[in-house]
Amino acid sequence: MNKLETIEFQIRDLPREQAEELQDWLSEYLEDQAELKPEFLQSIERGKADLRAGWVRKRTPEQA
């Protein structure tokens, strides 16, 4: 059994509440990792450039 299979097997034994905590942690972990990728940093820079140029989308109260 490889490492991932072992982890998956162990996750199946977790109570639902702990599995949801793990899901939150994993989401945050992956988000933190994405922040380091050049594509993510480029998308932030494009967004900043759009804001400087005045190219923004305004949300209506219905979209909030």
C-alpha atoms as an extended CHARMM CRD file, in Angstrom:
* protein
*
        64  EXT
         1         1  MET       CA              0.0000000000        0.0000000000        0.0000000000  PROA      1               0.0000000000
         2         2  ASN       CA              1.4550000000        3.3820000000       -0.9680000000  PROA      2               0.0000000000
         3         3  LYS       CA              1.4020000000        6.4830000000        1.2190000000  PROA      3               0.0000000000
         4         4  LEU       CA             -1.7120000000        8.0030000000       -0.3660000000  PROA      4               0.0000000000
         5         5  GLU       CA             -3.6630000000        4.7700000000       -0.0420000000  PROA      5               0.0000000000
         6         6  THR       CA             -2.6710000000        4.5880000000        3.6270000000  PROA      6               0.0000000000
         7         7  ILE       CA             -3.8680000000        8.1310000000        4.2380000000  PROA      7               0.0000000000
         8         8  GLU       CA             -7.1470000000        7.5150000000        2.3940000000  PROA      8               0.0000000000
         9         9  PHE       CA             -7.7220000000        4.3770000000        4.4630000000  PROA      9               0.0000000000
        10        10  GLN       CA             -7.1080000000        6.2970000000        7.7020000000  PROA      10              0.0000000000
        11        11  ILE       CA             -9.3920000000        9.1590000000        6.6430000000  PROA      11              0.0000000000
        12        12  ARG       CA            -12.2780000000        6.7220000000        6.1750000000  PROA      12              0.0000000000
        13        13  ASP       CA            -11.9920000000        5.8770000000        9.8720000000  PROA      13              0.0000000000
        14        14  LEU       CA            -12.3050000000        9.4950000000       11.0180000000  PROA      14              0.0000000000
        15        15  PRO       CA            -15.5290000000       10.7950000000       12.5210000000  PROA      15              0.0000000000
        16        16  ARG       CA            -17.3000000000       13.1880000000       10.1620000000  PROA      16              0.0000000000
        17        17  GLU       CA            -16.3830000000       16.2520000000       12.2380000000  PROA      17              0.0000000000
        18        18  GLN       CA            -12.6770000000       15.4260000000       12.0730000000  PROA      18              0.0000000000
        19        19  ALA       CA            -12.9110000000       14.6920000000        8.3510000000  PROA      19              0.0000000000
        20        20  GLU       CA            -14.4340000000       18.1590000000        7.8590000000  PROA      20              0.0000000000
        21        21  GLU       CA            -11.6130000000       19.7050000000        9.9100000000  PROA      21              0.0000000000
        22        22  LEU       CA             -9.1500000000       17.8790000000        7.6790000000  PROA      22              0.0000000000
        23        23  GLN       CA            -10.9690000000       19.1860000000        4.6020000000  PROA      23              0.0000000000
        24        24  ASP       CA            -10.6300000000       22.7640000000        5.8810000000  PROA      24              0.0000000000
        25        25  TRP       CA             -6.9570000000       22.2620000000        6.6540000000  PROA      25              0.0000000000
        26        26  LEU       CA             -6.2790000000       20.7240000000        3.2470000000  PROA      26              0.0000000000
        27        27  SER       CA             -8.0830000000       23.5840000000        1.4680000000  PROA      27              0.0000000000
        28        28  GLU       CA             -5.9950000000       26.1560000000        3.3240000000  PROA      28              0.0000000000
        29        29  TYR       CA             -2.8100000000       24.1820000000        2.6820000000  PROA      29              0.0000000000
        30        30  LEU       CA             -3.4860000000       23.9870000000       -1.0590000000  PROA      30              0.0000000000
        31        31  GLU       CA             -4.4060000000       27.6700000000       -1.1750000000  PROA      31              0.0000000000
        32        32  ASP       CA             -1.1270000000       28.5630000000        0.5340000000  PROA      32              0.0000000000
        33        33  GLN       CA              0.7740000000       26.4450000000       -1.9890000000  PROA      33              0.0000000000
        34        34  ALA       CA             -1.0370000000       28.0970000000       -4.9040000000  PROA      34              0.0000000000
        35        35  GLU       CA              0.0430000000       31.5160000000       -3.6680000000  PROA      35              0.0000000000
        36        36  LEU       CA              3.6300000000       30.5840000000       -4.3980000000  PROA      36              0.0000000000
        37        37  LYS       CA              3.0920000000       29.6310000000       -8.0290000000  PROA      37              0.0000000000
        38        38  PRO       CA              4.0800000000       32.1560000000      -10.7110000000  PROA      38              0.0000000000
        39        39  GLU       CA              0.6990000000       31.8510000000      -12.4610000000  PROA      39              0.0000000000
        40        40  PHE       CA             -1.0900000000       32.8670000000       -9.2770000000  PROA      40              0.0000000000
        41        41  LEU       CA              1.2190000000       35.8330000000       -8.7160000000  PROA      41              0.0000000000
        42        42  GLN       CA              0.7190000000       36.9070000000      -12.3450000000  PROA      42              0.0000000000
        43        43  SER       CA             -3.0680000000       36.8010000000      -11.9130000000  PROA      43              0.0000000000
        44        44  ILE       CA             -2.7630000000       39.0720000000       -8.8780000000  PROA      44              0.0000000000
        45        45  GLU       CA             -0.6330000000       41.5140000000      -10.8510000000  PROA      45              0.0000000000
        46        46  ARG       CA             -3.1740000000       41.4890000000      -13.7150000000  PROA      46              0.0000000000
        47        47  GLY       CA             -5.9260000000       42.2270000000      -11.2010000000  PROA      47              0.0000000000
        48        48  LYS       CA             -3.9630000000       45.1250000000       -9.7460000000  PROA      48              0.0000000000
        49        49  ALA       CA             -3.3420000000       46.5030000000      -13.2440000000  PROA      49              0.0000000000
        50        50  ASP       CA             -7.0640000000       46.2510000000      -14.0150000000  PROA      50              0.0000000000
        51        51  LEU       CA             -7.8670000000       48.1790000000      -10.8350000000  PROA      51              0.0000000000
        52        52  ARG       CA             -5.3290000000       50.8880000000      -11.6980000000  PROA      52              0.0000000000
        53        53  ALA       CA             -6.8480000000       51.1720000000      -15.1810000000  PROA      53              0.0000000000
        54        54  GLY       CA            -10.3280000000       51.4500000000      -13.7020000000  PROA      54              0.0000000000
        55        55  TRP       CA            -11.4570000000       48.1220000000      -15.1670000000  PROA      55              0.0000000000
        56        56  VAL       CA            -13.5540000000       46.8080000000      -12.3320000000  PROA      56              0.0000000000
        57        57  ARG       CA            -16.8240000000       44.9740000000      -12.0930000000  PROA      57              0.0000000000
        58        58  LYS       CA            -19.3240000000       46.4300000000       -9.7070000000  PROA      58              0.0000000000
        59        59  ARG       CA            -21.4570000000       44.0350000000       -7.7470000000  PROA      59              0.0000000000
        60        60  THR       CA            -25.0990000000       44.7850000000       -7.3300000000  PROA      60              0.0000000000
        61        61  PRO       CA            -26.8230000000       44.0720000000       -3.9960000000  PROA      61              0.0000000000
        62        62  GLU       CA            -28.4060000000       40.9990000000       -5.6300000000  PROA      62              0.0000000000
        63        63  GLN       CA            -24.9300000000       39.5520000000       -6.3070000000  PROA      63              0.0000000000
        64        64  ALA       CA            -23.7220000000       39.9570000000       -2.7320000000  PROA      64              0.0000000000
